[in-house]
Amino acid sequence: TILEDVADNLFNTDPYYQQGGDMVRVGGLAYAIDVSKPIGERISALALADTGEAVDAAKSYTVAGWASVNEGTEGPQIWDVLEAHIRKIGTVRLEPNTSVTVTGI
């Protein structure tokens, strides 16, 4: 999964494989990661951050991203949408992100 790939880029025991991670891919998700576990077993408790509702593999979800996650996607570029929003609100205030729990370090 993308979460496992990003985790491997961040926490691989071999420093040559530590490439950094693109955690913007998981905005709006809450999950736990135990980096001491093997790949495929590290991610648990995947939920929607706003509601705490567990992610259901049988359901469809609407997502947004910096790049298309679906071929043939149409609409404005996300950075244009973001720029317009910031211009509209004027000041951006960020709350601490507590949606990801990391253990096993």
N, C-alpha and C positions, 0 to 999 in steps of 0.2 A: 504494500500500500504506500501511498505518498507519505503518510505519517512515519512509517517504518524507514523509508528511504531517507527522509530528512533527519530522523533520529540517528541513523547510521552515519550520515555526513557530520553530525555534531559529536557523537559519543563513541565512535569506533575506537577500539583499543589501539589500533595501528595509526599513529599520527599522520602517515601518508594518505590515509583514507579520510581524515578529518578535513572536509572541504567547506564547512560552514553549512548553514541551513536557510531555507526560504520559508520561515514560519508564517509569512503573510498568507500562505495557503490555507491556514486553519483558523482564520478569524471567524468568530461566532461559534466555534466549537469548544467544548470543555472535554478534557480527557486526563488520564493519569498515564505516566510513563515510568517504568522501572528499567533504567538503563543497564542494570546488572543482568537482566534476563536476555535470552537469545532472541535474534531477529524473528519476528512472527509472534512473540509472546510478550513484548514490551508494552504495547498499547492496551489500555483497558478503560472502562467507564466512559466511553465516547457518548457525549450528550450535546444537546443544543445549549449554548452558554446562557442565553436569555431566560430559558424556561426550565432547564434541567432535565428536559424530556430526553430519554435515551434515543439515540439514532437507531432507526429501524431499517434494516437492509431491504425490506420489502416495500418501503415507501420511496417516493420521489421527492427531491428537494430542489428548490431554486437556489442557485449560487451565483456569485459575481467574482470576478478576478481581474488581474492585470492583463491577462492574455486569455484568448478564447479557450474554454474547456470543452467546447463542442464545435465541430466543423460546421461552417455555414451560419454561424452566429451573426446576427445583425444588430445594429444599434450603435449609439455613440461610444467612443473610446472611454474607458473607465477614468483615465486621468483627466479628461475634459469634464466628466461628471463631477469628479472630486474637486477640481479647480472651481467650478461654478458654485458648488456647495460651500467651499471655504470663503469665497468672495461674498456669498450671501450672508453667512453667519458672522464673518469678521474675525472672531477669535476661536481657536481650537483649544479645548480643555480635555486632557486625557486623564482617565482614572487608571489606577494601577491594574494591571492584568493579572487576575488570580484564577484564570480558567484552566491553567495547566499545572498539574502537580507532578514534580520530578522527584523520583527517589532512586536509590541505588548508586549514587555517585560516591 
